[in-house]
Amino acid sequence: MKWNWFIGRDRPLVDFEKFDNASRGSWGSILLVFSTKGRLSVLLAAMILATSAVTSTITQAVLTQSTRYVPGPGDATVIRAINDSATNDKNVNSALAMMMNSMFTRPNATYEFDTPVCSSGNCKYPIVGSLAVCSRSHDITDKLYTLVTEQKWCYQHKGDKWDWRTWGPEICSNYSYVALAPDTYLDYFGPGTLANSTNVLLDRYTNVTWEKVFSFEQETWIENGLTAVQTIYLDDYDSSWDNYKGGLPNTTEYLQHAHAVETLFYICAQEYNISMTNGTTVTNVISVLDYVTDTQSFEYTEDNYHYTLEYNRTFVLNGNNYSYVSLDFELNDLLSSFLNGKYTNETYSGMGYMSPFSFAIGNTLYHNSNVNWMTTVNRNTQMFEALEIMMNNIAKGVTNWIRSTGSSVQGQVDSLEIYVVVRWRFLIFLGVQIILSVCFLLWIMIDTKVRKTKIYKESALATLFTIPASDKTILEEQMAKTGENDSRRKTDIEQSPNVRLVQESGKWNLKLADQHV
């Protein structure tokens, strides 16, 4: 492009310097545009050089680093129980410990399933299925009634206890309770018990126990039902309905403040989606089967003499079988002996009258930030939901015990890896730059051919030769005529000569176009 600029026309010799500066950076290219008076080829070249700085910066950002998890060495296992062959009454202590841990979870928190093994803190596991214990809770407040007993309580007003003449007539009343049944009631005496929990151990061989259950059908739950827990509780712990001296409550007010919940614990099958990221485990129950799909009877003997009829009950969940034979007996003994008791709200002297379960019930109902005691609106709904969460936590605790006796499933340990990412969209600018450069090169080649510069057919070094000696002498003579202090004149001589690219005797030379500078 530089030689095409000089061929055929007279050009200032200083343009050589401007072209050289343009080849060294964007600023020189911009200045060259003004020197060449906007020649299109120079303008395009300047634009390419100017944008190359931006393109260079963007291109440097094409490669970046990121992180990802890849399979690595280590241990990743999760436990599941596909049958009850490993469970027995000898490890009931661990079951009780898990139940205690689950029921005493903070009232506003949720008890989680056991954490799987993961040596790196980042693991993936396949979908895992297991035998489990589930729970369902129903509001049975409409089943409550006032139970009046034959036992009487009598009161006599005494003005002066030492003077019998000031004693009033004796007033007697029958004791009354809020009850679900004659043997399932809440007795509140000024003030006294706030909550009472009893349970029904469900026997699949008789109908007697199922007759005590209010909201769950025997036909639906006979194969896998375990224990039904019935809890009667008050939605307030003041004595606003206590209008009898001595503590007998007003039965009408008493019944209005009472509520009841029935919770069924039963064996089920569950499938879990489990993952661990940075040491935090997330376990989601993705499938639940609440009913037994197949029951098979068989005879069992230990001495080949006495035979016992047993039943193998199977859950078929998503093509996988989960079965049990005697797990229900073990769990029934555990649940029925533990899930009962009265709560008195006496955190000191009353501790001796409360069971661990009833104390947990009281914490859940009466010491729970999720239950708003400032208003009666929706309070019972909040108390029911709190109680339901607690029962679900207990079911999870028992499930953890069942799974702990099972077999392990291998997962995948993930290790953190740093890798290079190519951001291809950043290469768009480089691609445009290359296309413009190629177009510009083709343009210059065509322009050179049209102008018949022929510089490509001769030695390229010829274009680097200095001007002839005669022309150089003329310039030196002009410089000699200037004074030492006449710097302006010297600058004019340096910048004013016009030169032309000519071919003489087969060589390319720069000739002064005007020898009178």
Buried (B, 14 or more C-beta within 10 A) or exposed (E): BBBBBBBEEEBBBBBBBBBEBBBEEBBBBBBBBEBBEEBEBBBBBBBBBBBBEEBEEBBEEBEEEEEEBEEBEBBBBBBBBBBBBEBEEEBBEEBBEBBBBBBBBEBEEEBBBBEBBBEBBBBBBEEBBBBBBBBBBBBBBEBBBBBEEEEEBEEEEEEEEEEEEEEEEEEEBEBBBBBBBEEBBBBBBEBBBBBBBBBBBBEBEEEEBBEBBBBBEBEEBBBBBBBBBBBBBBBBBEEEBBEBEEEBBBBEEBBEBBBBBBBBBBBBBBBBBBBBBEEEBEBEBEBEBBEBBEEEEEEEEEEEEEEEEEBBBBBBBEEBBBBBBBBBEBBBBBBBEBBBBBBBBBEEEBEEBBBBBBBBBBBBBBEBEEBEEEEEEEBBEBBBBBBBBBBBBBBBBBBBBBBBBBBEBEBBBBEEEEEEEEEEEBBEBBEEBEEBBEEBEEBBEEEBEEBEBEBEEBEEEEBEEEBBEEBEEBBEEBEEEBEEEEEEBBEBBBEEBBBBBBBEEEEBBBBBBEEEB
